[in-house]
Amino acid sequence: MTEKYTGQWKRLLWACLIFAPNPLIWGGPIAYATPQSGQSSAPLALSYADIVDLADAAPVIVQVRIRNSIPLSAERAGNVPPGHRRVYIEADVTALIRGEGGISPAVTYLYDAPADARGKIAKLKKAQMLLFAKQGSRPGEIQLVARDAQIPATPAEMERVKGIVSTLVSPGAPPRIKGPGDAFHVSGTIAGEGETQIFLRTENGEPVSLSIIRRPGQEPRWAVALGEIVDEAARPPQPGSLLWYRLACALPPVLPAQSVRTLPLPDAEAARADYQLVMQALGPCERTRQLR
């Protein structure tokens, strides 16, 4: 058998193995942008929020060097978003950024590569990539947490991801926010004076609250507290910090009616206005990826 046909048989064997029992599947929330007609399929630069989305969902984050990539036929690929081609990738791990228990020195996974108008994809062999993933069902298999959870491993991106992961796993890291809880408002003795406190619901039950203080002749002040007590040291979060992300990317634009259900109408209106003050100060989450 010639070398040409040997290679073809190997590719066929790999493709069959991919879709054997317990196939590699996507893990976690699927995220991708569908290119419009005539638009380039080149990915946008990822924002801070984009990277935290990926890192927060990924128990395994690795740098790899792609050894081989095999495009799958339409029959084998399954559900692939428009403007993409699914490929089976073999890669060597060059650095482990996150992953308890370590990882195999070589990994395999599926990736939906952006394609151009002719259906062609960029060369992946020998590329250095960062993967946001979880362990698969077999040794050496991993599952990307989203369709776009493979990004170029540039030095700048490596440093950014390492910094984000370090913050995510550090003691005292702000918890995931589920949404606003109960709100309370107390009016002062002078017109325009008042204080609002809004408790936030968190994934692990740890206390997080917003406080907004208004004084006549002064700019309103607000702060976020990670704990039971709001002290003088509490401040708004720094833009581009993990605490900012937890708030700006999780809180709804309007205070829910449930949060002010027990308040008199004037106090409820004041609490809503103070919540809007916080949301305007936080600014938009600035994701470039679409989540679903």
C-alpha positions as CSV (number, residue, x, y, z in Angstrom):
1,M,0.0,0.0,0.0
2,T,1.4,3.4,-1.0
3,E,2.2,6.1,1.6
4,K,-0.6,8.2,0.1
5,Y,-3.2,5.5,0.7
6,T,-1.8,4.7,4.1
7,G,-2.4,8.3,5.1
8,Q,-6.0,8.2,3.8
9,W,-6.7,5.1,5.8
10,K,-5.3,6.7,9.0
11,R,-7.6,9.7,8.5
12,L,-10.6,7.4,8.0
13,L,-9.7,5.5,11.2
14,W,-9.3,8.7,13.2
15,A,-12.7,10.0,12.0
16,C,-14.4,6.7,13.0
17,L,-12.8,6.8,16.4
18,I,-14.1,10.3,17.0
19,F,-17.7,9.1,16.7
20,A,-17.4,5.8,18.5
21,P,-19.4,5.5,21.8
22,N,-18.8,8.3,24.3
23,P,-17.8,10.9,21.6
24,L,-16.2,14.2,22.3
25,I,-19.0,16.8,22.8
26,W,-19.2,20.4,23.7
27,G,-19.2,21.2,27.4
28,G,-20.7,24.1,29.2
29,P,-22.4,27.1,27.6
30,I,-22.1,27.2,23.8
31,A,-20.9,30.6,22.6
32,Y,-20.3,31.7,19.1
33,A,-21.0,34.6,16.7
34,T,-22.7,33.7,13.4
35,P,-21.1,35.7,10.6
36,Q,-23.6,37.6,8.4
37,S,-23.5,37.3,4.7
38,G,-20.4,39.0,3.2
39,Q,-18.7,39.5,6.6
40,S,-15.3,38.2,7.5
41,S,-15.2,35.2,9.8
42,A,-12.1,36.5,11.6
43,P,-12.7,36.5,15.4
44,L,-13.0,39.8,17.2
45,A,-10.4,40.7,19.9
46,L,-11.7,39.3,23.2
47,S,-12.5,41.7,26.0
48,Y,-11.7,41.2,29.7
49,A,-15.3,40.0,30.2
50,D,-15.0,37.5,27.4
51,I,-11.8,36.0,28.9
52,V,-13.3,35.8,32.4
53,D,-16.4,34.1,30.9
54,L,-14.2,31.4,29.5
55,A,-11.8,31.0,32.4
56,D,-14.6,30.9,35.0
57,A,-16.3,28.1,33.1
58,A,-13.1,26.1,32.5
59,P,-11.7,23.7,35.1
60,V,-8.9,23.0,32.7
61,I,-6.9,25.7,30.9
62,V,-3.8,24.7,28.9
63,Q,-1.4,26.0,26.3
64,V,-0.9,23.5,23.5
65,R,1.0,23.1,20.3
66,I,-1.3,21.6,17.6
67,R,0.3,18.5,16.1
68,N,-2.5,17.5,13.7
69,S,-5.9,18.7,12.6
70,I,-8.4,16.7,10.6
71,P,-11.4,18.4,9.0
72,L,-14.6,16.3,9.4
73,S,-17.0,15.6,6.6
74,A,-20.5,17.2,6.9
75,E,-21.9,13.7,7.7
76,R,-19.5,13.2,10.6
77,A,-19.4,16.8,11.9
78,G,-22.9,17.0,13.2
79,N,-24.4,20.4,14.2
80,V,-21.9,23.1,13.1
81,P,-22.7,26.8,13.0
82,P,-22.7,28.6,9.7
83,G,-19.3,29.9,8.6
84,H,-17.4,27.1,10.5
85,R,-15.9,23.7,9.9
86,R,-15.5,21.1,12.6
87,V,-12.0,19.6,13.0
88,Y,-10.5,16.9,15.1
89,I,-7.3,18.1,16.8
90,E,-4.4,16.3,18.3
91,A,-2.1,18.6,20.4
92,D,0.8,18.5,22.8
93,V,0.4,20.3,26.1
94,T,3.2,22.8,26.6
95,A,1.8,24.5,29.8
96,L,-0.9,23.8,32.4
97,I,-2.4,27.0,33.7
98,R,-5.4,25.5,35.5
99,G,-6.3,21.9,36.3
100,E,-6.4,20.0,39.5
101,G,-4.8,16.5,39.1
102,G,-2.8,17.5,36.0
103,I,-3.4,16.6,32.4
104,S,-2.1,14.2,29.8
105,P,1.0,15.4,27.9
106,A,-1.1,15.0,24.7
107,V,-4.8,15.8,24.2
108,T,-7.5,15.4,21.6
109,Y,-10.6,17.5,21.1
110,L,-13.1,18.9,18.6
111,Y,-13.0,22.6,17.4
112,D,-15.2,24.6,15.1
113,A,-12.8,26.6,13.0
114,P,-13.9,29.8,11.3
115,A,-14.1,29.4,7.5
116,D,-13.8,31.9,4.7
117,A,-16.3,32.4,1.9
118,R,-14.8,29.4,0.1
119,G,-15.2,27.1,3.1
120,K,-11.4,27.1,3.8
121,I,-10.0,27.3,7.3
122,A,-6.7,28.7,8.6
123,K,-3.8,26.4,9.0
124,L,-3.8,25.0,12.6
125,K,-0.8,22.6,12.5
126,K,2.0,23.8,14.8
127,A,-0.1,26.7,16.1
128,Q,0.3,27.6,19.8
129,M,-3.2,27.9,21.4
130,L,-4.8,28.5,24.7
131,L,-7.7,26.1,25.5
132,F,-10.5,26.5,28.0
133,A,-11.9,23.1,28.6
134,K,-12.9,20.3,30.9
135,Q,-11.8,16.7,31.1
136,G,-13.4,14.3,28.6
137,S,-14.7,10.8,29.2
138,R,-11.4,9.1,28.2
139,P,-7.8,9.7,29.1
140,G,-6.3,12.5,27.0
141,E,-9.7,13.7,25.8
142,I,-10.8,17.2,26.6
143,Q,-14.0,19.2,25.8
144,L,-13.9,22.9,25.0
145,V,-16.3,24.8,27.2
146,A,-17.5,26.8,24.2
147,R,-17.1,26.6,20.4
148,D,-14.7,29.6,20.5
149,A,-12.8,28.4,23.6
150,Q,-9.5,28.2,21.7
151,I,-7.5,31.4,21.3
152,P,-4.0,32.1,20.1
153,A,-1.4,31.8,22.9
154,T,0.3,35.1,22.4
155,P,2.6,36.3,25.3
156,A,0.2,39.1,26.1
157,E,-2.9,36.8,26.2
158,M,-1.0,34.2,28.3
159,E,-0.2,36.9,30.9
160,R,-3.8,38.1,30.9
161,V,-5.2,34.6,31.4
162,K,-2.8,33.8,34.1
163,G,-3.7,37.0,36.0
164,I,-7.4,36.3,35.7
165,V,-7.1,32.7,36.8
166,S,-4.9,33.8,39.8
167,T,-7.7,36.2,40.8
168,L,-10.5,33.6,40.3
169,V,-8.8,31.0,42.6
170,S,-7.5,33.4,45.2
171,P,-9.0,33.3,48.7
172,G,-11.6,36.0,49.1
173,A,-12.4,36.2,45.4
174,P,-15.8,37.7,44.9
175,P,-18.5,35.1,44.4
176,R,-20.7,34.6,41.4
177,I,-23.7,37.0,41.5
178,K,-27.1,35.5,40.8
179,G,-29.0,38.8,41.0
180,P,-30.5,41.4,43.3
181,G,-32.2,40.3,46.6
182,D,-34.1,42.6,48.9
183,A,-33.6,46.3,48.9
184,F,-34.1,48.8,51.7
185,H,-34.3,52.6,51.7
186,V,-34.2,55.1,54.6
187,S,-35.0,58.7,53.9
188,G,-33.1,61.4,55.8
189,T,-34.5,64.3,57.8
190,I,-33.5,66.7,55.0
191,A,-34.9,66.7,51.5
192,G,-32.6,64.9,49.1
193,E,-31.0,62.9,51.9
194,G,-31.3,59.1,52.0
195,E,-29.5,55.7,52.0
196,T,-30.3,52.6,50.1
197,Q,-28.9,49.1,50.7
198,I,-29.4,46.3,48.2
199,F,-28.5,42.8,49.1
200,L,-27.3,40.5,46.2
201,R,-27.9,36.8,45.8
202,T,-24.7,34.8,45.3
203,E,-24.1,31.3,44.1
204,N,-22.3,30.2,47.3
205,G,-24.5,32.2,49.7
206,E,-21.7,34.6,50.7
207,P,-23.0,38.1,51.6
208,V,-22.5,40.9,49.0
209,S,-24.4,44.2,49.1
210,L,-24.6,47.6,47.5
211,S,-24.9,50.8,49.5
212,I,-25.9,54.2,48.1
213,I,-25.8,57.4,50.1
214,R,-27.2,60.7,49.1
215,R,-26.5,64.0,50.9
216,P,-27.8,67.5,49.9
217,G,-25.2,69.4,47.9
218,Q,-23.0,66.4,47.4
219,E,-22.5,63.8,44.7
220,P,-24.2,60.5,45.5
221,R,-21.7,57.9,46.8
222,W,-22.0,54.2,46.4
223,A,-19.9,51.1,47.4
224,V,-20.0,47.4,47.3
225,A,-19.3,45.3,50.4
226,L,-18.1,41.7,50.5
227,G,-19.3,40.7,54.0
228,E,-22.0,41.3,56.6
229,I,-20.9,44.8,57.5
230,V,-20.6,47.8,55.3
231,D,-17.6,49.9,56.6
232,E,-16.0,53.2,55.6
233,A,-13.4,51.2,53.5
234,A,-16.0,49.9,51.1
235,R,-15.6,51.5,47.6
236,P,-16.9,50.9,44.1
237,P,-15.0,48.2,42.2
238,Q,-12.2,49.1,39.9
239,P,-13.3,48.9,36.2
240,G,-11.8,45.7,34.6
241,S,-11.5,43.9,38.0
242,L,-13.1,40.6,38.9
243,L,-15.6,42.3,41.2
244,W,-16.5,44.8,38.5
245,Y,-17.2,41.8,36.2
246,R,-19.3,40.0,38.7
247,L,-21.5,43.0,39.0
248,A,-21.6,44.5,35.5
249,C,-22.0,41.2,33.7
250,A,-24.5,39.6,36.1
251,L,-26.9,42.3,37.4
252,P,-30.1,43.1,35.4
253,P,-30.4,46.7,34.0
254,V,-33.5,47.4,36.2
255,L,-34.1,46.5,39.9
256,P,-36.7,43.7,39.9
257,A,-40.1,44.4,41.5
258,Q,-39.4,41.5,43.8
259,S,-36.6,43.4,45.5
260,V,-38.8,46.3,46.5
261,R,-42.1,44.4,47.2
262,T,-42.2,45.3,50.9
263,L,-41.2,49.0,50.5
264,P,-43.6,51.9,50.4
265,L,-43.9,53.4,47.0
266,P,-41.6,56.5,47.6
267,D,-38.9,54.2,49.1
268,A,-39.3,51.7,46.2
269,E,-38.8,54.5,43.7
270,A,-35.8,55.8,45.6
271,A,-34.2,52.3,45.7
272,R,-34.8,51.9,41.9
273,A,-33.2,55.3,41.2
274,D,-30.2,54.4,43.4
275,Y,-29.8,51.0,41.6
276,Q,-29.8,52.9,38.3
277,L,-27.0,55.1,39.6
278,V,-24.9,51.9,40.3
279,M,-25.6,50.4,36.9
280,Q,-24.6,53.6,35.1
281,A,-21.4,53.8,37.1
282,L,-20.5,50.2,36.3
283,G,-21.1,50.7,32.6
284,P,-21.7,47.9,30.1
285,C,-20.3,44.4,30.4
286,E,-18.7,44.8,27.0
287,R,-18.8,41.2,25.9
288,T,-17.9,40.6,22.2
289,R,-19.1,37.0,22.3
290,Q,-22.7,35.8,22.2
291,L,-23.8,33.5,25.0
292,R,-26.6,31.1,25.0
